[in-house]
Amino acid sequence: MRAGLIMTLEIRWIEDLLALEQEKSISQAAEIRHVTQSAFTRRIQNIENALGFQILKRYSKNIDFRSWSSLTSIFKKHTKSTHYNH
C-alpha cells in the first residue's frame, strides 16, 4: 500500500511539473490540473521541500525551471530505486 502511495505522489509530481513546463504559469498550470492557484503553489513547494532545493525561478508574469535536466535526472534515479526495491 505504501509503495503505491509513493508512486501515486511521484506521478502527480511529474504531471504538475509537466503542466508548469507547458504553461510557464502557475495559475494556468493550476487550472489544467483542476486545483486552485494557492493549492498548486503549495504542491510545488512540497516538491521543492522533498527534493531539497528550489526548482523554479519565479517572475511576476511567468516561471522558469532552474534546471530541468537535473530534475528529470532525480526522478529517474528515484523511480529506478523505488522500482527495484519493491
N, C-alpha and C positions, 0 to 999 in steps of 0.2 A: 504494500500500500504506500509506504513512504517513498519508494523509488518512483512509483507512478506520479506521486505528488510533485516530486522534484522535477521529473521530466515535463510535466504539465507546466510548471513555472518556467522552465527553460524555453519551452515552445512559446509561451506568452511573451517572454522577454524578447525573443527573436522577432516575433510578429510586431511587437511595439517598436522595436528598433528599425525594422524594415519600413514601417509606416512613417517613422520620422525621416528616414533616409529618402523616401519617396516624396514626402510633402515639404520637407525642410521647414516645418512649422509645427509647434507643439499643439496649438489649437486645432489645426486641420488634421493632424495625426490622431488627436483625441476623438475627433468627430468620426473618422474612419473606424476607429477601434470601439466606438459606441460607449465612450465614457466622458465625464466632464473634464475640462482642461485641468482643474486642480487635482483630480484623481489621477490623471495621466502623468502630471508632473511628479506626484508622489511615487508613482510606479517607476518612473525614470530615476528618481532619487534613490529608490530602493535597489535598483540595478546597480547604480554607481556605488552605493554603500557595500553591496555584496561583492563587487569587483575590487573595491578599494581605491578607485580613482575616478575622477570626473571624466565622463565620456563625451560631453557636449560643450561646445563653445556657444554661449547664449548671447544673441544680439537682440536689439529692440524689435526687429522685424522678422528675424528667422534664426535658425540654429545651424550648426555645422558639427560634424563629428571630429573630435580631436585626432583620432587615429582609427579609422575603420578597419585597417588590416590587423592592428593589434587586438581589437575587439573580436573580430572573427576568429583569430588565432586562439584566443582564450576560450571561446565557445567550442571550437573543435577539440581542443585538449580536454576540456571538462566533459564533453559529450563522450569522447572515447573512453576516458577513465570511468565514467558512470556506466557505460555500456559493458565494459569488460569486468567491472566489479560486481555486477548484479546478474 
